[in-house]
Amino acid sequence: MAEWNEKPYRADQIFTWVYHQKTVDFDAMTNLSKSLRQHLKDYFHMGFPRIAQKTVSADGTIKYLFQLEDGENIEAVWIPDNRRKTLCISTQVGCRLGCSFCLTATLGLKRNLTPSEILGQYMAVNRDLPETEQVTNVVVMGMGEPLDNYDSLVAALRLMVSPEGLRISNRRITLSTSGLVDKIKKFQAENIMVNLAVSLNATEDATRSKIMPIDKKYPIAVLLDCLRDYPLKRKRRLTFEYVLLRGTNDSHEDAVRLARLLKGIPCKVNLIPFNRFEGADYEAPSEEALLDFQNYLISKNYTVFIRKPRGADILGACGQLAAQSLPQAIPQ
Ligand code: SF4
């Protein structure tokens, strides 16, 4: 607005139209002059990512396949759980981190999403859903490593939490990372204060570096040192995600090591039984191993949840996103 010699409050008015009124039509911005509206139309366009397909799981989870303007596809997953409606959003088309248990990794990195494409998933899903089903929580955990698309991620998160933007409480947003230590440190300084979840997935570097190549750059000790210093608001904790792979990282000894490693870090642990996909080299843990793992950690006073696989029948569960068309999808 300054560049166009407009008053600064015009920017506030435009923000209100876009993020509070959710208008996609410059002509609807009736408190702006006709010439400013025309100017905006000449330079910008507004819209939502196109919902190409919607697939509904037997458990009520909905997977949205979005087609972006350049034809690339991404996915977001809406997960209802009583009053909580969580939306898992993507930050990249594909991912370059190559975790061996993740279907997204097989795509490689095609490109980063822009801030509007990240936010657009949230706005488009809410627009598609009835008032009673609107998203209450956001997890940035879909396709891609969010911190590998740092600038767009930060811009999108600022717009999500800002009072002029989408006004989502930072307590209701969780950023998930595979552990890019330098970027975690940089992110601390942004002071956005969303929840942080870290995919640990192993208790020894020999195993972790095999399933998550990023471990070679940031080994477990370096990652945990950085997290010990991570600033947390009162009563907030970090989350450690641990995908259990049968015979790889699900032994009792792993549980013992994990309890030792996390000592002193205010945290909770999410155990995620591996969600199979075609061509995967891994199996889910046995029920026995899963419960033993959980019980041991509980006995050491950790808060531990077993993450129910949601949307696994539509390849919508953790590690299963690859922006593929599915036969049971509803074309939009
Ligand atoms: S688990 Fe996350 S970081 Fe690893 S390859 Fe998949 S999308 Fe990328």
Boltz pocket constraint, residues with backbone or C-beta under 6 A from the ligand:
constraints:
  - pocket:
      binder: B
      contacts: [[A, 94], [A, 95], [A, 96], [A, 97], [A, 98], [A, 99], [A, 102], [A, 103], [A, 104], [A, 105], [A, 141], [A, 142], [A, 143], [A, 144], [A, 145], [A, 178], [A, 319]]
      max_distance: 6.0
